[in-house]
Amino acid sequence: MQLQPPARCISAVVLASAIGLSLGISQASGAEVALVESVSGRVVAFAAGKPALLDALDVVSEGTQLDLQANSELRICHYKMRQFLTLRGPLRASISLDGVAVENRKAVLTTAGSCAAPAPSSYSGGIVIRGVAPIPVSDASGKP
């Protein structure tokens, strides 16, 4: 029995939705838990077995291991705790939904102020540039 074109379209949509749901469930374990506000020095994050240097505005996922070198400092906004956390190296730590676990148990973790997860934007596309003076836009005639 041959499916009609509308039935083929519906079955393709159902299949694509099922695949999308299964991928979404598998990624739920790597949920975003924090946002990097600032970094000084060298901070290496190990997420999903891959090392990466952290920088401002990077997102930290559940289960990420952090390695802060000597004289390094990392300031993050932990979403669930709704607190800014500052870590000072040298230290190793693990980020989870519940907080930060420091391996060497030194008093290098401080909190300062409240924060929240970024809200989704209703605008799509475009770029964000910080620290640049605005440039006037001319009207349709080309005159400033």
N, C-alpha and C positions, 0 to 999 in steps of 0.2 A: 504494500500500500504506500503510495507516494503522498507526502505532506504538501498541502497547498502553501503558496508563498506567505500568507499571513500566519499560518501555523508554524512555518519554519522560523519566521521572525520572532514569534513568541517563545519558541523553544530555545532559540539562540540567546534571547534576553534572560530567560530562566537559568540557562547554563552559565552565562557570564555572571549573573548575580550570585549563584552558588559558589563559583570560583572566588569572587570578590569577598564573600563572607568568610570562606575558609582561610583566605590570606589575612583578613582582618583579625580573626581569632588568633592566628599564630603570631601576629605582631603585638597582641595585647600584653604579652609578658615584657616587652621592651617599652613600656609606657613612659612618656616624658614626665619627669618628676622635678626638674629644676632648669633654670636658665642662668647662664654665666653672665654676671654683670661686669666683672673686671678680672683681669689676670695680670700679675707682674711676675717676672721670672719664667720658669719653665714648668708647665703642668701637663702631664701625660695622662690621657684617659684611655682605659681599656674597656671597650664595649664590643660584645660579640666576638671576642678574641682578636680584635684589631686595635693597635695603638694609634692614637691621634693626639696632636698637640691641641690644647683648648685655647680658645680665644673669646673675646667678648661677644655676646649674643649667640654663642653655641648652646644647644639644648643637651641636657644630660638625661639619659634614660635610666630606667630601673636596672639595678645591678651593675652599674658602671663602677669600675675600680679606678681610683685616682692615685697618682704618684706625684707628689709635690717635691721638687728638688729643694736643696737648701736655699734659703732667702727668697723663696717663692711665696706668693699670696694669691688666693683664689676667693672671690666673693660671688656667691650664688644666691638666687631667690628660690627657696624650696617651696613648691606649690602647696603641698598639704600642710606643712608647718606654718605657711604664710609668714616666713621670717627670712631676712637676709642672714646668711651664714658666711663667716670669714674663716678660711683655713690657712694656716701658715706652715710652711715646710721647714725642715724635711719631715714628711709623713706620708703614710699610705692610708687611704680611706675608701669606704664603699658607700655608694649612694643608693638608698632604697625609698620606697613610698613613705616609710615611717620616719626617715631621718638619715643621719650620717653616722656610720660606725668607723671610728678611728682605731687602727690596728695597734699603734704603739702607746695608746692611752695617755698621751701628753695633753696638757691643757692648751691646745692650739686652735680650738674651735670657739668662736665667739659669735653672738647674735647681736644684731643692731637694726632695729626698725622692722616694720611690717611691709609685706609685699604681696602680690597676687599674680596668678598666671595671666599671661597676655590674653586679651579678648580677641576673638576672631574678627577680621575686618570684613565689612560689607562691600569693599571695593576690590576689584580684581585687576591684575596687571600692574604695570608701572614699576618704578624703582624707588628706593629710599636712599637719599644722600644726606649725610650729616656734616655739618661744619662748612657748608657752602652757602654763600650769599645768594638770595633769590635774584633771578634775572627777569626783568619785565618782559611780558609777552605782548607782542604787537597785535593790533586788530587785523581784520581781514584785508585792509588796504596796504598793509606792510609798514605803516608808520608807527613808531613807538608811542 
